[in-house]
Amino acid sequence: MSTGSLAGTNAVRHAAGKDMLVLPNKTVIGDIIDFANKKFLKDKDKKSRFTFAGSLYFERMKKNGLYSTDTKEIEDRITRLGLKGVFNEKIV
């Protein structure tokens, strides 16, 4: 769902001649995209599927301090990164 929202946002941004939104690795979405891309491109891993629950990525998320169920902590992180409300932005 999150990657679909990002893809849709970037499709509209591209059509409007705006820069793509790239989520940093300090966000779970940015990190899982980067992680999966590296596995796919560098390691030629075309079989693995990366999810947030009970997979290889889940351990990485915990190790990198990205896993949290505390909504305030998550909101604070997104705010610090300047991303709060980024999907609510009117593009066109």
N, C-alpha and C positions, 0 to 999 in steps of 0.2 A: 504494500500500500504506500509506504513512504517513498520507495524508489519510483513508483508510478506517478506520485505527486511531483517528485523532482523532475521526472522526464516530461510531464505535461507542462510544468512551469517553464522548463528550458525550451520546449517547442514554441511556446508563446513568446518567450524572450528572444529566441532566434528570429522568429517571424517579424518581431518589432525592431530588429536590429540592435538588440541589447546584449550585453555580455551574459554568458551562461552563469548560473548559480552553481558553484562548486562548494559542497559542504566539507568543512575541514575534518581531519581525522580526530579532532577533539569532540566530534559528535559521533554517536553510534552509527548513524546512517552513512556519514562520510567515511568512517573507518571500515565498515563492512564492504562498501563499494570498492575502496582501495584494496582491501585484503583479497576480495574475490577476484578483482582484476589482476592483481599480481599472481595469484595462484593460477588463474586461467592463462595469462600471457607468459609469465616467466616459467612456471612449472608445467605448462601445457596440461593442466588438470582440468579436463572437460567432464569429469564424472561427478565430482563433489558438488554438493548443494549446501550453501551456507545460510543458516537460519540463526535466529537469536536464542533458541531454546534447545538445550541438550546437544549441542554440536561442537565441533572444533572451534567455531567462532565464539561460542559462549565462554569458553575458558579464556580466550584472548581478551574478550570484553571485560571480564573480571580482573585479569592481570593488569590491564591498562587503566583500571579505575573508571571505566565507562559504565559498568553495570550499576544501576540504582533503581529502586522502586519509590524513592522519595521524590515526589513531584516538585517540591520546592527546590531541592538540589538540582534537578534537571532543568527547571525553569531558570534558575540562577546561572547555570552553565551556558544555556542558550542565550540568555541576556548578555552575559560577559562577552560572548562571541559576536554580538551584534546581529543575531539571527532571530530575535523574538519578533513574531508576526511576519516573517519573510514570505510565507505562503499566502498571506492576506493582502500583500502589496498589489495595487492596481498597476498592471503592466501596460495595457493599451486603453 
